Amino acid sequence: MIPVDEGLAVRDVAKAIVRELRHLSRNDREQLDYDRPGFGLRRLPWGMEDRCYAWTVPPSTPDATGPDLCLKLYTDNPGRAWTEVRALQYLPEVAAIDTPKFLWHDSDRPIPATVMGLLPGAPISAIHAPTAALLESIVTVVQGVQRLPLGPLENRPRADSPLSYARGLAEQWPTQLAASRDDESRVVLKLVTSWRHDFDDTQILNRPVDEVLSPGSANLGCWLWDDQANTVHLIDWSGAGRSDLASDAADRVEHPTARRFSDEQRAEVLPALGVDATTRDRFQAAQRVAAMHWLRRRWRSRTELPLQLISQCDRVRALLTPSSV
């Protein structure tokens, strides 16, 4: 247990905890994968490669907004800490977007940290049968953010956009596949070769386009459904930034967690996400690139998770068929 003097502010207590966590993880990042009851921390199941904890704040802390806060350590991509802090500060100033309340940030590398409010709800990726109405709630949040000025994120491209993957998929990955000698790599290489031969998605995505502010994450593990308030919350804003409607929509329907919803449900929300006759070509190009990105991710883990690779191969084949939507 970290000794806490009476009346210390949230930032002072958080600073002491983060200092200890950095020390623990200096030689072994897995030390951050567990609950730390001595610090009042319970590991949360979201945050992807970052580490998020529910933090039970000492009762002597005068400026806490509630008994539990969220402490986030940016262990995957430290550069995203800046984005999340700016987004959490900016959005409440310009709109009634339901974001975690920003409380404190420490930018020190190699592991920046942020303390924010802990929003209630369960990850949508864990809900057994998510409804179309729930998907529409996500779309409403996305639309609300896209209507806002880019503000402090004007020069920050949205993380994990299809355009950011396109060149590597087309130019570097085929060489890696050709150098591999396993059957799975040969199957994947045929799909990549077909994609490169039949489509010029990189050129399409490089065309000038109007930009919007994107909330970032399409991972439904970072979207919480609060059934008490009948509300959806996005709890990871570290990937926010400028994007375009078609690319943003493609990433949302092609993220593996989006398969919690049927193809029909996802197709129904495309018009609300800005996909129409004028943006469909760009959407389909971004959709193919997003699917290829996930195929590469599944290929890299083909030995441990072979069924995921098979499923993603099937998805890519469907999108390479001219009649696919």
C-alpha positions in Angstrom: 0.0 0.0 0.0 1.3 3.4 -0.9 1.2 5.8 2.1 -1.2 8.7 1.4 -1.1 11.8 3.4 -4.4 13.3 4.5 -5.8 15.7 1.9 -3.5 14.9 -1.0 -5.0 15.8 -4.5 -5.8 13.2 -7.1 -2.7 14.2 -9.2 -0.4 13.7 -6.2 -1.7 10.3 -5.4 -1.8 9.3 -9.0 1.8 10.5 -9.5 3.0 8.2 -6.7 1.1 5.2 -8.0 2.3 5.8 -11.6 5.9 6.1 -10.3 5.6 2.7 -8.6 4.0 1.0 -11.6 6.8 2.3 -13.9 9.3 0.9 -11.5 7.6 -2.5 -11.4 7.4 -2.7 -15.2 10.9 -1.6 -15.9 12.1 -5.1 -16.7 8.8 -6.9 -17.2 5.7 -5.2 -18.7 3.6 -8.2 -17.7 3.7 -6.8 -14.2 1.1 -4.3 -15.4 -1.3 -7.1 -16.4 -2.8 -7.7 -13.0 -4.9 -6.1 -10.3 -2.9 -4.1 -7.8 -5.0 -4.0 -4.7 -2.3 -2.3 -2.7 -2.7 0.6 -5.1 -6.5 0.3 -5.2 -6.3 -0.8 -8.9 -8.4 -3.3 -10.7 -7.3 -4.2 -14.3 -10.0 -3.4 -16.9 -10.5 -5.5 -20.0 -10.2 -2.7 -22.5 -7.5 -0.4 -23.7 -6.1 -2.9 -26.3 -2.3 -3.0 -25.7 -2.5 -0.1 -23.2 -3.2 -0.8 -19.6 -6.4 0.6 -18.0 -7.4 0.2 -14.4 -10.4 1.1 -12.2 -8.9 3.1 -9.4 -10.6 3.2 -6.0 -9.6 6.6 -4.8 -8.5 7.0 -1.2 -11.4 8.7 0.7 -9.0 11.4 1.9 -8.6 12.7 -1.7 -10.5 16.0 -1.8 -10.9 16.6 -5.6 -12.0 13.1 -6.7 -15.1 13.1 -8.8 -16.3 9.8 -7.5 -15.1 6.7 -5.6 -13.7 5.1 -8.8 -11.6 6.7 -11.6 -9.8 5.3 -14.6 -6.0 5.2 -14.6 -4.6 4.6 -18.1 -1.0 3.7 -18.9 0.0 4.2 -22.6 2.2 1.2 -22.9 1.4 0.5 -26.6 1.8 3.8 -28.4 3.0 6.6 -26.0 2.3 9.2 -28.7 -1.4 8.6 -28.4 -1.5 10.0 -24.9 -1.3 13.6 -26.3 -4.2 12.9 -28.6 -6.4 11.5 -25.9 -5.7 14.3 -23.5 -6.4 17.0 -26.2 -9.7 15.2 -27.2 -10.9 14.9 -23.6 -10.2 18.6 -23.0 -11.6 19.9 -26.3 -14.8 18.0 -26.8 -16.6 19.1 -23.6 -15.8 22.7 -24.5 -17.6 22.5 -27.9 -20.3 19.9 -27.6 -22.3 17.7 -25.3 -20.3 14.6 -26.2 -20.3 12.1 -23.3 -16.5 11.6 -22.8 -14.6 10.5 -19.6 -13.9 13.6 -17.5 -10.2 14.5 -17.8 -8.4 14.9 -14.5 -4.7 14.5 -14.7 -1.9 13.7 -17.2 1.8 12.8 -16.9 3.6 12.9 -20.3 6.8 11.3 -19.1 8.2 8.6 -21.4 8.4 5.7 -21.8 4.9 5.3 -20.2 2.7 8.4 -20.1 -0.4 8.2 -17.9 -3.8 9.8 -17.6 -6.5 9.8 -15.0 -10.0 10.3 -16.1 -13.6 9.6 -15.0 -14.7 6.0 -15.1 -17.8 5.6 -17.2 -20.3 2.8 -16.5 -21.2 0.0 -18.9 -20.2 -3.3 -20.4 -18.0 -3.6 -23.6 -20.3 -4.1 -26.6 -17.9 -6.7 -27.9 -19.0 -8.8 -24.9 -22.7 -8.5 -25.3 -24.2 -11.7 -26.5 -26.7 -10.3 -29.0 -26.3 -6.6 -29.6 -29.3 -5.0 -31.3 -29.5 -2.7 -34.3 -30.6 0.1 -32.0 -27.3 -0.3 -30.1 -25.4 0.1 -33.4 -27.5 3.2 -34.2 -26.4 4.7 -30.9 -22.8 4.3 -31.8 -23.5 5.9 -35.2 -25.2 8.9 -33.4 -22.0 9.5 -31.3 -19.8 9.3 -34.4 -22.1 11.7 -36.3 -22.0 14.1 -33.4 -18.2 14.2 -33.4 -17.9 14.5 -37.2 -20.0 17.6 -37.2 -17.4 19.4 -34.9 -14.5 21.6 -36.0 -11.2 19.7 -36.0 -9.8 22.1 -33.3 -6.6 21.0 -31.7 -6.6 17.7 -33.7 -6.4 19.5 -37.0 -2.9 18.2 -37.7 -3.5 14.8 -36.1 -4.5 12.1 -38.6 -6.9 9.6 -37.1 -5.0 6.5 -35.9 -5.4 3.2 -37.8 -7.0 4.7 -40.9 -7.1 2.5 -44.1 -4.9 5.0 -45.9 -2.2 4.6 -43.2 -2.0 0.8 -44.1 -2.5 0.9 -47.9 1.1 1.4 -49.1 2.6 -1.2 -46.7 0.0 -3.8 -47.7 0.6 -3.3 -51.4 4.4 -2.9 -51.4 6.0 -4.6 -48.4 3.7 -7.4 -47.3 3.8 -9.4 -50.6 7.6 -9.7 -50.3 7.1 -11.1 -46.7 4.5 -13.6 -47.9 6.6 -14.7 -50.9 9.5 -15.4 -48.5 7.3 -17.6 -46.3 7.0 -21.3 -47.2 3.9 -22.4 -45.4 0.6 -23.2 -47.1 -1.3 -20.4 -45.3 1.1 -17.8 -46.7 0.6 -19.1 -50.2 -3.1 -18.8 -49.9 -2.9 -15.3 -48.5 -0.4 -14.3 -51.2 -2.9 -15.3 -53.9 -5.5 -13.0 -52.3 -3.1 -10.1 -52.0 -2.0 -10.6 -55.7 -5.6 -10.5 -56.8 -6.3 -7.4 -54.8 -3.2 -5.6 -56.3 -4.0 -6.7 -59.8 -7.8 -5.8 -59.8 -7.9 -2.7 -57.7 -5.9 0.5 -57.2 -7.2 1.3 -53.7 -4.0 3.2 -52.7 -4.5 5.7 -55.6 -8.2 6.1 -54.7 -7.5 6.8 -51.1 -4.8 9.3 -51.9 -7.3 11.5 -53.8 -8.2 14.8 -52.1 -11.3 14.7 -49.9 -13.1 16.8 -47.3 -12.0 15.9 -43.8 -14.0 15.5 -40.6 -13.1 14.9 -37.0 -13.2 11.2 -36.1 -13.6 9.9 -32.6 -11.1 7.1 -33.6 -11.5 3.6 -32.2 -13.7 1.2 -34.1 -13.0 -1.5 -31.6 -16.3 -2.4 -29.8 -14.3 -3.4 -26.8 -13.8 0.3 -26.2 -17.5 1.2 -26.6 -19.5 0.6 -23.5 -23.3 0.1 -23.3 -24.8 1.5 -20.1 -28.2 -0.3 -19.9 -29.2 1.8 -16.9 -29.0 5.1 -18.8 -29.7 3.5 -22.2 -26.5 5.2 -23.4 -23.3 4.2 -25.3 -19.9 5.5 -24.2 -16.6 5.6 -26.1 -13.8 5.2 -23.5 -10.8 5.3 -25.7 -10.1 8.7 -27.5 -6.4 8.1 -28.2 -7.0 7.4 -31.9 -9.1 10.6 -32.6 -8.1 12.9 -35.4 -8.9 14.0 -38.9 -10.4 11.5 -41.3 -13.0 11.4 -44.1 -16.5 10.0 -43.9 -15.9 7.0 -46.3 -12.7 5.8 -44.7 -14.1 6.2 -41.2 -17.2 4.2 -42.1 -15.1 1.4 -43.8 -13.0 0.9 -40.7 -16.1 0.7 -38.5 -17.8 -2.0 -40.5 -14.6 -4.0 -41.1 -13.2 -4.1 -37.6 -13.5 -7.7 -36.4 -15.5 -6.7 -33.4 -18.2 -5.2 -35.7 -19.1 -8.8 -36.7 -21.2 -8.8 -33.6 -23.7 -7.2 -35.9 -24.9 -8.8 -39.1 -23.9 -7.7 -42.6 -27.4 -6.4 -43.1 -27.3 -4.3 -39.9 -24.0 -2.8 -40.8 -25.2 -2.0 -44.3 -28.2 -0.2 -43.0 -26.2 2.4 -41.1 -23.9 3.2 -44.0 -26.0 6.2 -45.3 -25.9 7.7 -41.8 -22.1 7.3 -41.8 -21.9 9.3 -45.0 -21.7 6.5 -47.6 -23.7 7.4 -50.7 -23.3 7.5 -54.5 -20.5 10.2 -54.3 -18.5 8.4 -51.7 -19.1 4.7 -52.4 -16.0 4.1 -54.5 -13.8 5.5 -51.8 -15.7 3.6 -49.1 -15.2 0.3 -51.0 -11.5 1.0 -51.5 -11.1 1.7 -47.8 -13.2 -1.3 -46.9 -10.9 -3.6 -49.0 -7.8 -2.1 -47.4 -9.2 -2.4 -43.9 -10.0 -6.1 -44.6 -6.5 -6.6 -45.9 -5.1 -5.0 -42.8 -6.9 -7.5 -40.6 -5.9 -10.3 -42.9 -2.2 -9.3 -42.3 -2.9 -9.3 -38.6 -4.5 -12.7 -38.7 -1.6 -14.0 -40.9 0.9 -13.0 -38.3 -0.9 -15.1 -35.7 -1.7 -17.9 -38.0 0.0 -20.6 -35.9 -1.8 -19.6 -32.7 -5.2 -18.7 -34.2 -5.7 -20.5 -37.5 -9.5 -20.3 -37.5 -9.3 -16.5 -37.4 -7.1 -16.5 -40.5 -9.5 -18.8 -42.4 -12.5 -16.5 -41.4 -10.6 -13.4 -42.6 -9.6 -15.0 -45.9 -13.3 -15.7 -46.5 -14.1 -12.1 -45.8 -11.5 -10.8 -48.1 -12.6 -13.1 -50.9 -16.2 -11.7 -50.6 -14.9 -8.1 -50.8 -12.8 -8.9 -53.9 -15.9 -10.2 -55.7 -17.4 -7.4 -57.9 -20.9 -8.0 -56.6 -19.9 -7.4 -53.0 -21.2 -4.3 -51.2 
